[in-house]
Amino acid sequence: MRKIDFIRFKIVDKKIAKRTAIQETVIVPVRAFNYVTVVGGRQKEMTVLAFDKFTIPDDKCLVVEMFEKNGGRHQYYSVDNDDLVRARTIDNLKMKQP
C-alpha cells in the first residue's frame, strides 16, 4: 500500500539555458473529487481536480509532480498548451463510485 505525500502543479520553462533565472508558477486546484491519498498494490485510483482557467505560453509547460510518503518514488509528467487546448469542458460530472 502506497501513500501519496503531495501533488504539485506548476508552470515551468521548457528549456533552461545556462545562467538564467528559473521561473516557476505554482497552480493550486480549486476543487477535488475523490481525492485519493492511499493506493493499494496493483490497484488503480482516479481523482478529478478542477483549476481556475489558465493558459500556458508556448515556451512553458505544466508540470505535475507526485511524491510518495516515506518513499523514494517521485513521478512527474509535463503537459503542453496543445494538450489543454484539446481538453473538453465538463458540465456534468458522472463517475462510478467504487
N, C-alpha and C positions, 0 to 999 in steps of 0.2 A: 504494500500500500504506500503510495507516494503522496506527500503533502505539498501543496503549492504555497510557497512563501509569498510571492507577489508577482504581478504582471505590470509591466511598464510600457507605455506607448509614448514615442517621441518622434519628432521630425528632425532628421539629420541630413547633412550634406552627403551626396552620393560619392563624391571624390574628395579626398582630403589631401591637399597639397602640403608639401613640407613648409614649415614655418608659418602656418596660417592658424588663425584662431578658429576653434571648432565651436559652432553654434548649434545648440540643441533646444528644441521647444517641446516641453512635456505636454501631452494631451491627456486629459482626465475624463473618463467616461461619466456621463450624467445619469445613466441607469444601467442596471444589470438584471438579466432574467436567468434564473437557475445558476447563480454564481457558485461554481464548484471549487472547493479547497482541498478535497481529497479524491484521488483517482486510484481505484484498486488495480491490481495486476491484471494485465490482459483485458482491460475494460476500456470503454470509450465514454466520454462525457462531452456535453455540449453546453456552452454558455453564450448567451447573446448579450452583447454590450452595445449601448447607444451613446453616440457622441453628438455634441453640437456640430453644426455644419462647418466644415473647414476645407481648405484647398492646400495642395502641395505644389510648390513651384517645380519646374522641370528639372532643376539641378539638385532637388532634395527627394527624400523618400521617407515613408512612415516605417519605423522600426518597432516591432513588437517583441518584447523580451519577457521570458517566463523563468523564474528561479525556483528551484526545488528547496524546500525547507530541510536543513541539516543534511544536505547532499551536495554533490559536486556537479549535478546536471544543470546546465543553463542553455535554454533553447532560445533562438531568436530568428525572426524572418523579417524580410522587408517587403513593403507594398509600395508600388509606384502610383503616380497620379492616374495613369491609364487604367489601372485596376479599379480605382474609386469611381472613375467616370462611367465605367460599365456596370457599377453596382445598381441594384434596384432599391427603390424606396419601399419599406414595409409599412403598410397601412394597418393591417390586422395580423397580429402575430398568433399563429396556431401551431403549437408544439405538443407532441405526445409526452405525457408525464411517464417516467419510468415506473 
